[in-house]
Amino acid sequence: MESLVENARKFEKCSKHDEFGKPKILVVGVGGAGNNSINRLQEMGVKGATTIAINTDQVHLSITNAAKKILIGKAITKGLGAGGYPAVGEQCAEIARDVLQESIKGSDLVFILGGMGGGTGTGASPVVAEIAKKEGAIVIGIVSIPFAVERRRNVQALEGVDKLRRKADSVVVLENERLLKFAPRLPLLQAFSVMDQLVSEVVKGITETITQPSLVNLDYADVKTIMTNGGLSMMLYGEADANPDKVVKDMLNHPLLDVDYKGANGALVHITAGPEFSLTDMNRITEGITQQLDPNANVIWGARVDENCNGRIKVMSIMTGVHSPNIFSPDSDLDNVIASTHPAGQQIPSGVFTPHPMPASMGFEAKSKGFLR
């Protein structure tokens, strides 16, 4: 008993009260698309998370609004970008590993945002994920893959997804191709903002659920319990005007995602609403979201009363044990999933090799790497 007391005293002396009990959450945007998502998230505002922008392109990095900016591979790219070559992005991240490790050190939850198919996001994201996992963090990747017409970039994108999902706990893949069906007539800038908006809402929802006090509280330990429950995990966000049924429908039928929730084995649900929100409304939302889950599923819910909601209901949920061609874990069979869903994937046989040599000016020898090995 005396040893327990003594250890507690030692812990008390070396602990900082303002840091104790607060999870360290990082949102890391890697490459051009990742930096764009960081900008959108900063515009929305997120409480309780630190944003980090990583790029090989100095110009793009300079216009990114992040708490911390890291230019990687200066000696290789001269700050001019990776030229669309993932191997360049990967080596730039490896060279900057010590800097990245110092920035990610002590993190509990790390979101990695990026676009697959180019150089920096595709090559550097798996390195960032690997560093975060070694720090003991839960690592969630949210990435986009190119339009089918982008040909070679689709090959690189799928190879990047394969590498990232081996390092992360869960990877959500958003297909740009779906924008053609969801927002075909929107101006280009607005169409891509739709994707950034989805990413930002999910990240903001999870972060503020953990870090902001609630009437029925959810914390980092709850998120970790659900995320490590086994199987694929999916993050969802919905918002509607005082209509519990509509917010559930919008969440479970998002046009940019294809997810089957039947038989899922875990769910974390957090609801934010105004003072008029009733216990019956809470039950309708939670029941609607979880009605197709396994009877023995672990369901954890929380709620926050916010007078600024002005009649709106906001719901964030994490589900585990779902089935989707858009979500990957370290155990996913990426060959079969992608080939059956993405138009470009149908043209990419297992074992295909990247046919494009690395330019000598980048400082690399040309190397072909096996796809999805």
Backbone torsions as a table, in degrees:
resi	resn	phi	psi	omega
1	MET	NA	-39.9	-179.8
2	GLU	-63.4	-36.8	179.7
3	SER	-66.4	-36.1	177.8
4	LEU	-64.3	-42.9	178.6
5	VAL	-63.4	-44.3	-178.7
6	GLU	-63.4	-42.7	178.1
7	ASN	-63.8	-37.8	178.1
8	ALA	-64.2	-39.0	178.3
9	ARG	-65.4	-41.4	178.7
10	LYS	-62.9	-40.9	179.7
11	PHE	-64.5	-39.2	-179.2
12	GLU	-63.0	-39.1	-178.1
13	LYS	-68.8	-37.8	-174.7
14	CYS	-91.6	-4.7	-177.6
15	SER	-93.9	147.6	174.4
16	LYS	-103.8	122.8	-173.1
17	HIS	-63.1	-31.7	-177.4
18	ASP	-74.2	-14.7	179.0
19	GLU	-101.7	-22.7	-175.4
20	PHE	-66.5	132.3	176.8
21	GLY	81.5	3.0	178.2
22	LYS	-109.6	116.7	178.7
23	PRO	-68.0	143.8	176.3
24	LYS	-91.3	111.3	-177.4
25	ILE	-112.5	127.5	179.5
26	LEU	-118.1	139.9	171.9
27	VAL	-116.2	111.5	-172.6
28	VAL	-110.7	116.7	175.8
29	GLY	-97.3	120.6	-175.5
30	VAL	-112.3	123.8	179.4
31	GLY	80.9	-176.5	-175.4
32	GLY	-60.5	-50.9	-179.6
33	ALA	-64.2	-40.1	178.5
34	GLY	-64.1	-39.7	177.2
35	ASN	-65.6	-37.7	176.9
36	ASN	-62.6	-40.0	178.3
37	SER	-65.6	-36.4	176.9
38	ILE	-63.0	-43.2	178.4
39	ASN	-59.1	-43.3	-179.4
40	ARG	-65.6	-40.9	179.4
41	LEU	-64.0	-40.1	179.1
42	GLN	-66.5	-34.9	176.8
43	GLU	-64.2	-40.7	179.2
44	MET	-71.4	-33.5	-176.3
45	GLY	85.5	128.3	178.5
46	VAL	-136.6	129.8	-177.7
47	LYS	-99.0	129.2	172.8
48	GLY	99.5	2.7	179.9
49	ALA	-129.5	150.7	176.4
50	THR	-105.6	132.6	-179.6
51	THR	-97.7	137.9	177.6
52	ILE	-129.8	130.2	176.5
53	ALA	-109.5	129.1	179.9
54	ILE	-122.3	132.0	-179.9
55	ASN	-158.1	160.8	171.7
56	THR	-100.2	-5.8	-177.4
57	ASP	-103.6	108.1	-176.8
58	GLN	-63.8	-39.6	-178.3
59	VAL	-62.8	-49.5	-180.0
60	HIS	-63.7	-39.4	-180.0
61	LEU	-63.4	-35.8	-177.2
62	SER	-66.9	-25.1	-179.9
63	ILE	-100.5	9.7	177.8
64	THR	-92.7	130.2	-179.0
65	ASN	-94.3	91.4	-178.9
66	ALA	-132.1	154.5	178.5
67	ALA	-64.2	-31.9	178.4
68	LYS	-141.1	137.4	179.0
69	LYS	-121.3	135.8	-179.2
70	ILE	-128.6	115.6	174.1
71	LEU	-91.2	117.1	-177.3
72	ILE	-105.1	150.6	174.7
73	GLY	69.7	34.3	-178.4
74	LYS	-57.8	-38.3	-177.7
75	ALA	-69.9	-22.0	-177.2
76	ILE	-94.2	-50.4	-172.9
77	THR	-99.4	-9.3	-177.0
78	LYS	59.3	24.5	180.0
79	GLY	75.5	16.7	-175.3
80	LEU	-104.2	5.9	178.6
81	GLY	100.3	169.7	-176.1
82	ALA	-92.6	0.5	176.3
83	GLY	67.5	18.6	-179.4
84	GLY	80.6	11.0	-178.5
85	TYR	-106.4	109.8	-178.9
86	PRO	-56.1	-35.1	-179.9
87	ALA	-62.3	-33.5	176.5
88	VAL	-67.9	-46.3	178.1
89	GLY	-59.7	-40.3	179.7
90	GLU	-64.7	-45.1	-178.5
91	GLN	-67.9	-36.5	176.3
92	CYS	-59.8	-41.4	178.7
93	ALA	-68.1	-38.6	178.9
94	GLU	-64.0	-41.2	178.5
95	ILE	-63.8	-34.5	-178.9
96	ALA	-94.0	15.4	-174.1
97	ARG	-54.5	-43.0	-178.8
98	ASP	-62.5	-41.3	178.7
99	VAL	-66.1	-44.0	179.2
100	LEU	-63.9	-42.3	-179.4
101	GLN	-62.1	-40.7	179.4
102	GLU	-64.9	-36.8	-179.2
103	SER	-73.2	-31.3	-176.6
104	ILE	-93.4	-11.8	-175.2
105	LYS	-49.4	131.0	175.8
106	GLY	78.7	8.7	-177.6
107	SER	-74.8	149.3	178.8
108	ASP	-105.6	-36.0	-179.1
109	LEU	-139.6	125.9	-178.3
110	VAL	-126.7	121.8	171.3
111	PHE	-95.2	131.8	176.1
112	ILE	-115.0	115.7	-178.0
113	LEU	-108.5	136.8	179.9
114	GLY	-176.0	173.5	175.0
115	GLY	-112.1	132.4	178.0
116	MET	-91.8	141.9	177.7
117	GLY	123.4	-26.9	176.9
118	GLY	-91.3	-153.7	-176.4
119	GLY	-96.0	-56.7	-172.5
120	THR	-72.2	-51.9	-178.6
121	GLY	-60.8	-43.5	-178.1
122	THR	-68.6	-43.4	-175.6
123	GLY	-82.9	-36.7	-173.2
124	ALA	-89.2	-27.3	-176.1
125	SER	-57.8	-44.8	178.1
126	PRO	-62.2	-32.9	178.1
127	VAL	-66.9	-43.5	177.8
128	VAL	-61.9	-43.1	179.3
129	ALA	-62.4	-41.8	179.7
130	GLU	-62.0	-42.9	178.8
131	ILE	-62.9	-44.8	-178.8
132	ALA	-63.6	-40.0	179.1
133	LYS	-64.8	-37.5	178.1
134	LYS	-66.4	-23.1	175.8
135	GLU	-81.8	-3.3	178.5
136	GLY	86.8	12.4	-177.1
137	ALA	-83.2	155.4	165.7
138	ILE	-77.8	128.2	-175.3
139	VAL	-116.4	120.2	179.9
140	ILE	-119.0	119.0	176.4
141	GLY	-97.7	133.8	175.0
142	ILE	-127.3	106.5	-172.1
143	VAL	-131.7	158.1	176.8
144	SER	-111.1	153.2	175.4
145	ILE	-120.1	153.7	-168.9
146	PRO	-69.1	171.6	171.7
147	PHE	-67.5	155.6	-177.9
148	ALA	-60.0	-31.4	-176.8
149	VAL	-71.0	-8.9	-177.3
150	GLU	-82.0	4.5	168.5
151	ARG	47.8	-104.9	-172.2
152	ARG	-57.5	-34.9	-178.0
153	ARG	-63.6	-27.1	176.8
154	ASN	-67.6	-37.8	176.3
155	VAL	-62.0	-47.8	179.6
156	GLN	-64.3	-37.1	-179.1
157	ALA	-62.4	-46.4	-177.8
158	LEU	-68.6	-34.4	175.5
159	GLU	-66.0	-38.5	177.6
160	GLY	-66.0	-41.2	177.2
161	VAL	-61.3	-41.6	-180.0
162	ASP	-60.6	-43.3	179.3
163	LYS	-68.4	-40.6	-177.4
164	LEU	-67.3	-43.3	-176.7
165	ARG	-67.1	-20.8	176.1
166	ARG	-75.5	-19.0	-177.5
167	LYS	-104.7	-22.8	-175.3
168	ALA	-100.8	165.6	175.4
169	ASP	-77.2	-37.2	179.9
170	SER	-155.5	141.8	177.9
171	VAL	-128.1	122.5	176.0
172	VAL	-99.3	124.7	-178.4
173	VAL	-107.0	123.8	177.6
174	LEU	-104.8	126.3	-176.3
175	GLU	-93.3	119.3	175.5
176	ASN	-57.9	-29.1	-179.0
177	GLU	-57.5	-31.7	-178.8
178	ARG	-68.5	-22.8	177.9
179	LEU	-63.2	-27.5	179.7
180	LEU	-64.8	-29.7	179.0
181	LYS	-91.1	-36.0	-174.4
182	PHE	-81.7	-39.8	-175.9
183	ALA	-139.0	57.9	-174.3
184	PRO	-68.3	-26.7	-174.7
185	ARG	-103.1	-1.9	180.0
186	LEU	-71.2	147.0	171.9
187	PRO	-56.6	150.6	-172.8
188	LEU	-52.6	-47.0	-177.2
189	LEU	-62.2	-42.3	-179.7
190	GLN	-68.7	-36.3	-179.7
191	ALA	-62.4	-45.6	179.1
192	PHE	-71.3	-25.8	176.6
193	SER	-66.2	-27.4	177.2
194	VAL	-59.9	-43.7	179.3
195	MET	-65.7	-45.5	178.4
196	ASP	-61.9	-36.7	179.9
197	GLN	-63.5	-44.0	178.8
198	LEU	-61.1	-47.8	179.7
199	VAL	-59.4	-46.7	-176.1
200	SER	-65.5	-39.7	-179.6
201	GLU	-64.8	-41.0	179.6
202	VAL	-64.8	-48.3	-178.4
203	VAL	-64.0	-47.0	-179.8
204	LYS	-61.9	-42.9	-178.8
205	GLY	-62.0	-46.9	-179.8
206	ILE	-66.9	-44.5	-177.5
207	THR	-61.4	-49.5	-176.5
208	GLU	-74.0	-24.0	172.5
209	THR	-62.2	-40.3	-177.9
210	ILE	-77.3	-41.4	-168.2
211	THR	-93.9	-21.2	-177.0
212	GLN	-100.4	137.7	-178.8
213	PRO	-64.9	145.2	-179.1
214	SER	-131.5	164.8	175.3
215	LEU	-63.8	-48.5	170.6
216	VAL	-113.9	106.3	-165.6
217	ASN	-83.5	144.7	168.7
218	LEU	-121.0	142.1	-176.2
219	ASP	-129.4	-178.0	-178.5
220	TYR	-59.4	-38.2	-179.6
221	ALA	-62.3	-35.7	177.2
222	ASP	-65.4	-43.7	178.3
223	VAL	-61.9	-43.6	-179.7
224	LYS	-63.9	-38.7	178.7
225	THR	-60.2	-45.7	-179.2
226	ILE	-70.3	-43.9	-176.2
227	MET	-66.6	-28.0	-179.7
228	THR	-100.4	17.9	-177.3
229	ASN	-75.1	-15.9	179.8
230	GLY	108.8	139.0	178.8
231	GLY	88.4	-175.2	-179.8
232	LEU	-74.0	144.1	178.2
233	SER	-116.3	142.7	179.9
234	MET	-129.4	135.8	177.3
235	MET	-102.3	131.0	-176.4
236	LEU	-128.1	150.1	176.4
237	TYR	-143.6	138.5	177.5
238	GLY	-143.9	153.0	-179.0
239	GLU	-149.2	136.3	-178.7
240	ALA	-156.1	164.4	179.5
241	ASP	-83.3	97.6	170.9
242	ALA	43.9	37.4	179.8
243	ASN	-131.3	95.5	-177.0
244	PRO	-55.2	-41.2	-177.9
245	ASP	-67.4	-37.9	-178.7
246	LYS	-69.0	-40.7	-178.6
247	VAL	-65.4	-35.4	177.2
248	VAL	-67.1	-45.7	-179.4
249	LYS	-61.0	-43.4	-179.9
250	ASP	-64.0	-39.3	-179.4
251	MET	-65.3	-46.0	-172.2
252	LEU	-84.6	-6.6	-178.1
253	ASN	-131.6	49.8	-178.6
254	HIS	-72.1	131.0	-175.9
255	PRO	-67.3	-17.6	-179.2
256	LEU	-94.3	-0.5	-177.9
257	LEU	-132.9	149.6	179.0
258	ASP	-125.9	99.0	-173.5
259	VAL	-130.9	135.3	175.0
260	ASP	-106.8	114.3	-175.6
261	TYR	-93.1	-5.9	-175.1
262	LYS	-61.8	125.7	177.8
263	GLY	83.1	6.4	178.7
264	ALA	-58.7	146.8	-171.8
265	ASN	-104.9	4.0	178.1
266	GLY	-163.8	148.1	178.0
267	ALA	-152.6	136.3	171.3
268	LEU	-114.1	125.8	-176.3
269	VAL	-126.4	127.0	176.5
270	HIS	-127.4	130.8	-175.6
271	ILE	-117.8	132.8	174.2
272	THR	-120.4	127.0	-177.6
273	ALA	-154.4	173.2	-179.2
274	GLY	-78.5	178.1	-176.9
275	PRO	-60.8	-22.8	-177.8
276	GLU	-79.4	-8.9	-177.4
277	PHE	-64.6	130.6	-173.1
278	SER	-104.2	166.4	177.1
279	LEU	-63.8	-35.1	177.5
280	THR	-63.9	-42.3	177.8
281	ASP	-62.1	-42.5	179.0
282	MET	-59.5	-44.0	-178.3
283	ASN	-67.0	-38.7	179.4
284	ARG	-62.6	-41.2	-179.1
285	ILE	-68.1	-49.6	-178.4
286	THR	-63.3	-41.4	179.4
287	GLU	-66.5	-40.1	-179.7
288	GLY	-64.9	-39.5	-178.7
289	ILE	-71.5	-35.8	-171.1
290	THR	-103.6	5.0	-171.8
291	GLN	-64.8	-25.8	-179.7
292	GLN	-95.8	3.2	179.9
293	LEU	-73.1	163.1	174.8
294	ASP	-57.6	140.8	-179.7
295	PRO	-55.9	-27.3	180.0
296	ASN	-100.7	18.3	-178.1
297	ALA	-65.3	146.2	176.8
298	ASN	-86.4	107.7	-178.0
299	VAL	-111.0	123.5	178.3
300	ILE	-122.1	127.7	-178.1
301	TRP	-127.1	157.3	177.5
302	GLY	-147.8	164.8	-178.2
303	ALA	-149.7	144.8	177.6
304	ARG	-130.0	134.7	174.8
305	VAL	-95.7	120.9	-178.4
306	ASP	-128.5	114.3	-177.2
307	GLU	-66.3	-16.2	-179.7
308	ASN	-85.4	0.6	-178.5
309	CYS	-69.4	-24.0	177.1
310	ASN	52.3	48.5	176.2
311	GLY	84.3	-3.8	-179.9
312	ARG	-90.4	152.8	177.6
313	ILE	-116.7	130.5	178.2
314	LYS	-119.4	130.9	-177.3
315	VAL	-130.2	131.1	174.6
316	MET	-119.3	139.1	179.7
317	SER	-144.5	144.8	170.3
318	ILE	-119.2	125.7	178.4
319	MET	-118.0	141.1	-179.8
320	THR	-120.0	144.4	-179.7
321	GLY	85.8	23.3	178.6
322	VAL	-86.1	172.9	177.5
323	HIS	-124.7	128.3	-177.7
324	SER	-162.4	142.7	172.7
325	PRO	-78.3	-3.3	-177.9
326	ASN	-103.7	0.1	-176.2
327	ILE	-127.4	139.1	-176.6
328	PHE	-134.1	145.5	173.9
329	SER	-123.4	176.2	178.1
330	PRO	-59.1	-19.3	-177.0
331	ASP	-101.2	3.8	-175.9
332	SER	-67.5	147.4	173.7
333	ASP	-92.6	87.7	-171.8
334	LEU	-67.6	-34.9	-179.7
335	ASP	-53.8	-55.1	-174.0
336	ASN	-70.2	-38.8	-176.1
337	VAL	-66.2	-53.0	-176.7
338	ILE	-66.3	-41.9	-176.4
339	ALA	-61.3	-26.2	-176.7
340	SER	-92.0	-7.2	-173.3
341	THR	-122.0	-42.4	-174.3
342	HIS	-93.1	131.3	-178.0
343	PRO	-53.1	-39.6	179.5
344	ALA	-71.8	-33.7	-178.8
345	GLY	-62.4	-29.7	-179.8
346	GLN	-67.6	-17.5	-178.3
347	GLN	-100.6	1.3	-174.5
348	ILE	-110.9	102.9	179.0
349	PRO	-74.1	153.9	177.2
350	SER	-61.2	135.2	176.7
351	GLY	91.5	6.0	179.4
352	VAL	-65.5	149.5	-179.4
353	PHE	-110.6	146.2	177.2
354	THR	-68.4	118.4	-171.0
355	PRO	-85.9	-5.7	-171.4
356	HIS	-98.2	120.8	-179.2
357	PRO	-70.1	153.2	177.7
358	MET	-79.8	130.7	-179.5
359	PRO	-64.4	139.9	-178.1
360	ALA	-62.9	-26.1	-178.1
361	SER	-65.3	-20.5	179.1
362	MET	-79.9	-8.9	179.0
363	GLY	88.2	18.9	-178.0
364	PHE	-122.5	150.8	168.7
365	GLU	-84.5	147.5	179.4
366	ALA	-67.2	126.8	-179.9
367	LYS	-137.3	135.2	173.2
368	SER	-100.4	131.7	-178.5
369	LYS	-113.7	139.7	177.2
370	GLY	-62.2	142.2	-176.8
371	PHE	-91.5	128.3	176.7
372	LEU	56.7	52.8	-180.0
373	ARG	-91.5	NA	NA
